[in-house]
Amino acid sequence: MAEEAVLGFLEKNEEISDSGQFAAEQGVDHQELTNVIKSLHGFRLVEAQDIKRERWALTNEGKMYASSGSPEVQVFLAIPPEGISLEELQKKVDASVFKIGRSQAIKNQWVEMGKQFVTRKILHVEDKVKELLILVQDEKVIDPKDIDALKRRKLITSQTWKGYSLRKGPCYAPKRKKYATDLTRENLQRGEWKDLEFKEYNFLAKGQPVDGGCLHTLLKVRQQFKMIFLQMGFEEMPTNNFVESSFWNFDALFQPQQHPARDSHDTFFLQVPSTTKTLPEDYVERVKNIHESGGHGSRGYGYDWKREEADKNLLRTHTTAVSSRMLYQLAKDGFAPKKYFSIDRVFRNEAVDRTHLAEFHQIEGLVCGRGLTLGDLIGVFNDFFSRLGMKKLKFKPAYNPYTEPSMEIFGYHEGLKKWVEIGNSGMFRPEMLLPMGLPEDVRVIAWGLSLERPTMILYGVDNIRDLFGHKVDLGLIKRNPLCRIGIE
C-alpha cells in the first residue's frame, strides 16, 4: 500500500524529495499517493511541502503525430519515387494532414509541387518532429529551440505538475495507529477497551444544516380556503373515510345504477372487502323506492334497483358522499339550518396527463335551510369567490344527476385575460333530500371545485404532476412564497 511505503521509507530516510519520482519507483499511481499524503499530513504523521513544476505535454494533435508520424513525413512517404499526380496524392492522405504536410514538406525542400504533378526532391527523410514529440511524452530534456517550434505548431502545451516533498511529522510512527470511534459490546466482552485509544471529538465541527419545515403548496392554499369557509360561518365535515359504499357515493344522491360513472373504467372498486354490511335499512328501502317508482312528484328511473350494486365498496369519487351522510344524520337528529364544507381527496380511474391525476382534492360547500332559492346560491358564490379575488363571475346551465337546477361557475382570470371554469354547483333534488327525512320546505344549495386547479394558477404550475405525487420537486416547495389568495 502507498501509506505503508511512505511511512516505511521515512523510517530509514530523512525525506522523500519528490513524490512523483517516489511514485514511479514504488510503482503506485501518483494521484493515489497524493491522497495518502494529504491524510498523513492531516494527522501530522508527515510534514508535506508543495512542489510545483512546469512541464510540457502533448496536445491531441501532438499525440496523433507521435503515433502516426508528422504530416510532412506522411505526405512525403505517400509520394512514390516516380512521382504522383496531385489529385491522387490528395486521395492517399487525409485532407487535414495533406494541408499541413504539403506546406511543411515544401518549406523543408523535400518535394517539388507542380500544378498537376508532385515529385520527391530527396530520397529519404527523418521524422524529427515525431522523435521530439516522443521525447516530450517521455519527459526527456530537449533543446529550447525545438520546444519553441513545437509550441508554435500547437503540438505541445504547458502544464503545471503538483507534488510534495515529505519529512517525518511530530506524530510520526512507522505504522498509523487506528483510533476507535465507538465503544462496542465486543470491546467490552473481549477486554479490548483497556488498550483502546479513542479518536478525539471535534466539538467545533459543524453538523449537517437543519432545514426548517416547509408547507406543501397545496396545504397552503387549502388553509386559505378553509379560513374563508370558517369566516363565512361554515362547519367542517369529517372526511376521514376514503372508502365508501356505492350506496352513499351514488344511490343516496339519486344517481341511477346504470350511470356510466359506476363503471370500473371510471371508479376504483375494492376487492377486499368488496361489500359493506352496515347500511340504514329503512333509509335504503326509501332510496330503492324513489329509484324504482319515484315519489314526491318524481317518476323515478323505472328500473329494477339491485341491493348488491349499492353494497359495493369503492374509493369515493367525490366528497358529496360525505355530504349525503351528513344530511341524513341532520334529518335523523332533527333538522336545523347548517353550513358545511369539506376539503379532501377523491379518486377516479382517469388517464394521467398534465391536468389529470387518478387522485386529487375536492373542495365542497353546502348550505341547507328553509326556502332557499337559486338567488341565494348565486349570492353565496359572489361572497365566497370575492374573498378569493374573483369578482367577475358567470354561470352556465349544466346537468348533474342529484342537483336541479345545476350551474357551472366561470370566473374571469385577470392574469390569463380569459374566463376559466372554476367549479360546479346546484340545488340538491327533492328525490335526494326527502327520502332522508328532511322537511319538504328544506332546500340545499351546494358547489364543488378542485384544489389543484386554483393552486396551479396561483403558483404558475402547468403540470399537475409537478404539484402532487411522487415526482414533486421538494426544492420547489421550499422556494415558494407564503400563499396569498388573489387571482387578479
N, C-alpha and C positions, 0 to 999 in steps of 0.2 A: 504493500500500500504506500501511497505517496507520503502520508503522515509519518509512518514508521521510517521511511527512507530519510526524511528531513531530520527527524529527531535523532536517528542513529548516526547520521553523518556529523551533526553538530556535537555529538558526544565525544568524538575523536578529533574534530577540527574546529577552528575558531569561527569560521564563517563560510557561507555559501555566497560567493561574489556575484553570481549571475543565475537567476532562476531558470532562464531559458536554456543555458548551457547545461545546468544540472538536470533539467527535464529530459534533454536529449541523451545525456549519459545514463540516466536511470530508465530510459525507455517509457516514460509516462507522458500523458498529454499535459501541455503547459497550462491549459485552462483549468484542468482538474487540480494541478499543483497550486495554481493561484487561489482557488477556493480553500484548499487546505491551509495555505499560508495565512489567509485572512482569519480563519478560525483560530489558528495557533497564536496569531498576533493579538486577537481579541482576548484570549485567556492568558496573555503575557508569557507564554512559553517561549516565544521568539520575539526579537525586535526586527521589524521589517522596514527597509528603506526603499523608496520608489526608484526605479531605473527607467529612464526613457531613452529610446534610441531610434533615430530616424533610419529607415531602410527603404529600399526600392522594391516594388512588387510589380508583377506583370499585369497589364490590363487584359481584358478579354481578347482583344485583338492580338496583343503580345503573346498570350498563351497559345492562340491558334497558330501563329507563325513559329513559335518554339517547337510545336509539334509537327507542322506540315512544311516548314521552310518559309523563308521570306518571299514576298510577292515577286521581287525581281528575279530570284532564282527559279521560282515556279514558271515564270514566263520564259526565261532563258532555256530551261530544260524542255519546255513544250515545243521549241523550235528545232527541227531536225537539221543535221549538217548541211543538207542540200537546200534548206530554206523552206518557207511555207507562206501561203497567201494570208493576208491579214484577216480575211473572213474565216478561214479555217482555224487560225490561231485563236480568234475570239471564241470559237466553239469549244476549243480544248481547255480553256482556262475560265474560271469563274469571273463574272463581269466585274465585281468589286476588286478582285485580285489583279485582273488584267489592267484596270485603270491605273492602279498604284504601281504595279510591277513594270509596266511599259515605260512610265516616266523615269523610274529609278534605273532601269536597265539602260535606257538611252543616256542618262546622266553619267552612269558608270562606264559608258562606251563599250558595252557588251554586245549590242545589236545594231544593225543597220535597218532603219524603219523607213521603207518606201511608202508610196501611196497605196499600193496594192500588194506589195511583197515584203517579207521580213526575213533577214538572214543574220546569222551569227557573225560577229567580228573577231571573237576569240574562241578557242576550242573548249576551255574548261574555266569554271569559276568556283570560288569558295563562298560558302554562305556564312559570312562573318556576322550578319545580323542574328541568325539563328544561334550561332555559338555564343554571342554576347547575351542573348535572352536566356539561354540555359545557365550561363554563369550567374546572372541576376537571380534566376529561380533558385539556384543552389546557394545564394547569399555569398558569393565569392566577390573579391575585390576586383574592380575593373577600372580602367582609366576614366577620369572625369570627362574627357572629350567624348568618349563613347557613351557615357551616361547622358551627356547633353544631347547627342544625336538621337538616342533612343527616346528621350523625353520630348524632343521636338516632333518626332513622328507619333507621339502619344501611345507608345508601346509599353511604357513603364509609368508608374505613378508613385509618389512619395507616401509612405505610411509611417505612423508613429507606433513603435513597438513598446509595450509596457511590461516591465518585470520587476523583480525585487532582489535586493541583497539581504541576507539573513545573518543574525547573530543570536546567541542564547539570550533569552529574556530573564527577568527576575524570578519567574516561576518555572524556569526550565526544569524538565525531567525527561529522562530517556524514553519514558512512556507516559502518555497522558492518563491521568487518573480520572476515572469516571465517577462523578458525584451523583448521589442518589437524589431524586426529586420527590419521592414519596416513601413513606414507611409502610410496608406491606405486611400482610399476615404471614407470608412466608419468611420475611426478615425476622419476625418475632419468634416463629416456631424454630428456625434453624440457629438462632442466636447471632445472626449476621449483624443485627442492629448495633452491637458493641463496636464494630470496626467501621461502620459506615460513616462516610463524610457527606454531609448534605449540601446541596447547591444553595448558595445564599439567595435570600429573597430580595428582589429589587422593589422596594416599596415606592419608588418614584416612577416606576414604569406605568404608562398609561394603558388602561384596558380598552376593550372594544367600545367604540362610541355607542351610546344607547339612544335609539330613536324614540321620539315621543309618539304616542298613539295618534293615528290619523283616521278620521271617519271616512268611510266609503262614500263616494259621490251620491249614490242612491240614498244612503241613510241621511245625508244632509238635506236632500230635497224632501225625503219622506217626513223628516222632522218639521220642515216648514209647512207641509200640507197638514200635518197633524195639529200644529199650533193654530192654523186657520180654522180648522173644524172646531177645536176647543173654544176659540174666541167667539165662534158663532153659536155656542151652546150645545154642541153635539156630544154624544157619549160614544166611546169606542166599543165596538162589538168584539167578542172573543173569536179569534180566527186560528186557534192552535190545532185544529184538526184538518190536515191536508187531505185525508181520506174521507170521502163522503159516500153515501149510498146514492144510487140513481134516483131514489125517491126524493130526497131533499135537493139534489142537484138539478133534477128535471121535472119529475111528476108534480111536486108541490108547486112548481112555477107554471103549471098548466102547459107544459111542453109535451107534445104527443110522443108516444113511444116509437113512432115511425120517423121521428125527426132525424135528419142527416147528422146532427151533432152527436147522436148516440152511437154512431158507427165507430168502430175501432180505429178507423183512419183519422178520426178527429179527437178521440178521447182515449186516455190511458185507463184500461180496466185492470183490476187486480186479479191475480191468480190465487194468492193466499193472503188473507181469507177472501174468497171470491164473492161472498154474500154477507149481508147484515142480518142480525136476528133481533134487533131492537128498534122497532117502529111503533108509533102510537096507533093501535089497531082501529080505534074509532075514527081517527083523522084519515087513515089510509082508506077506509071504506068511503068516506065522503069524497076524497080525491078520485077514487075509482069511479064513483057515480058521475062526477062532473065531467070526467073524460069520456065516459061511455054515453051518457044520456043527457048531459048538460044540466041546467038549472039556473036559477037566479037570472032568468031572461036569456040564457045561452043555450044553444042546441048541442054543445059539446062537440066531440070529434066523431062520435058514432062508430067506434071500433071496439074490439074485444080487448080490454085492458088486462095485462098479464102481471101478476104479482112477482113472478120470477125476474122480470125485467127491472122492476122497481127495487128489488133486493140486491142487485149487482153493485159491488163496491168499485169505486173509481177514484182517481186523483181529481179533485174538484176542478172544474173548468172555469169557474167564476166564483167570486166571493158572495154572489147573490144567494148561493146555497146557505151561507151563514145568515143572510137577511131573512130567508124563509123560516129558519129555525127561530130567530129572534121574534118575528111577527107572530108565529104560532104560540110561543111562550107568552107573549104580551097578551094575546087573546085569552089564553088559558088562565093567566093571573088576574085578569080584569083590565080592560083597556084604559090607557092614559096616553095623551099625546106625547110623542117621543121624537128625538132627532138622533139618528145613529150614523156612525161611519166606521169604515174598516180599510186598512191598507195591508195587503199581504199577498203571498204568492198564489198563483193559479197555474194549471198545467194543461197544455193542449198539444196534441200529436201533429205538430206542424213541421214543415221542412225548414231547417235553419238557414238563414241568409243574413244579409246586412241589417235587416229591420225586424226579423222574427226569430224568436227562440221558443223552445219547447216548454220553458217555464219563464214566467215574468210576473210582474206585480200589478195588481188591480187596485185602484182607489174607488171606493164606493161610498156614496152618501144617500141617506133616505130620510124623509120627514113624513110622519104619519099623524093625521089629525082629522077633525070633522070638517067636511065641506070644502076640502082643498080643491083647487082648480088648476088648469094649465097656466093661468096667470101667476099663481103662487110659485109654480115650478120655475117659470121664467124669471120671476123676481128673485128667487133664491140664487139662480145662476148668475144674475147680474151682480149680486152681492159677493158670492163666492169667487167668481173669476176676476172681479175688480181687485180683490185682495192679492191676486196673482199678477196683477199688472195688465190684465186683459180687459179692456173696457169696450172693445168693439166685438159684438157677438152676432152671429147669425144662426138660425135654426132651420133645419130641413126635415120634412116628414120622413119617417122611417118605419120599418116593421120589426117588432120583437114579439115572440110568442106570448110573453107574460106582461107586456105593457100595451096600453091603448088609451090615448094616443101616444106615439113614440116620436122622438126627435133626435136627430144627430146635431151635435153642437160644433160650430166653427168659430174660430177666433182669428182676428187679423194680427198677423205677426209683423211688427214694425221692422224687425231686423231682416226678415226674409222678403218683406214687401208683398205678402200674399196671404190669402185665407188658408188656414190649416185646420183639419179635423182634430178636435181635442177630446171628444167623448160622445157617449150615447146616453139617452135619457128617456123617461116616460112616466106614465102613471100606471101602477100595478092594476091588472084586470080584476073585476069582481070575481071571476072564476078562480082566481088565485086566493083572494082575501077572504071571501065569505065562507068557504069550507074550513078555514082556520078557526072560525067562530067570532070574527071581528064584526062589530055592528055595521049595519048597511050604510050608514052615512059616513063611515070612515074611509078616507082616501089616503093613498100613499104615493108620494112623488119620489123618484129616485134617479140617480145618474151614476155613471161609472166612466173612469178614464184610466189610461195607462200611467204608470210612474216612470217607465223608461223613456217614453217619447218626450215629455217636457224636460227631463233631465238631459237628454241628448241635445235638445235645442239650447238649453241654458249653458251647457259646457262645451258646445261645438263638437260633439262626438257624432261621427257619421256612420259608425259601425257598432251595432248593439253588442257585438261580441267583445268589443274593447271596454264595455261598460259593465257587463255582467257575465260571469262564467270563469272557466279556468284559464282563459287567455288574457285576463285583465293585467295590465302593467301596474304593479304596485307603486312604481315611481310616479305614475300619473296621479294616483290618489294623494300622494304626499305633496305634489306640486300644485294641486287645485286649490284655489282660494276658498274661504268660507262662502257658503252658498247664500246668495241674496236673490230671492224670488223677484223677478221682474222681466217681462218679455218685451217691453217696449224698447 
